[in-house]
């Protein structure tokens, strides 16, 4: 799995508290090995964000991303944060 990080994701990541950064790193490692692992609760979004996907970092925080090909072996992480990132 190849993962690219958008500038927006990088800025949002830097704003997270250190504990949440550590939790997100663990989730990204899990995502890298299997992006559809049930523990991530990976799901396609709806409405105006229907081209994008999301997975859970914890109960309140999500990572927003897009698969770059049909084989789902490349993704770009677009943003990370609470549910307000969907707006």
Secondary structure, DSSP 4 states (H G I P E B T S, - for coil): -EEEE-HHHHHHHHHS-HHHHHHHHHHHHHHHH-TT-GGGT-EE--GGGTT-EEEESSSS-EEEEEESSTT--EEEEEEEESGGGG-
